[in-house]
Amino acid sequence: MKTLSRYLADNFTSQYKTCVEPQADGYLLVRVGYPINGTEATRMINGQYVRNELLVETLLEDIRNELARSH
């Protein structure tokens, strides 16, 4: 099973700044920033959902779409 950080590294080039911050309540705060134009997408995901590859792929696609709209 991949970690969420690995999914981010596999899906976003080095131009993006990615971060996964574990929260005390078991959630993960996911940040993907695009410093070139100053945009950032932030999502909260339950740590247990990371095992579901389809949910993770949906989350990543949503982040990509949000960042694309910001350009």
Secondary structure, DSSP 8 states (H G I E B T S, - for coil): ---HHHHHHHHS-TTSEEEEEE-TTSEEEEEEEETTTTEEEEEEEEGGGGG-HHHHHHHHHHHHHHHHHH-
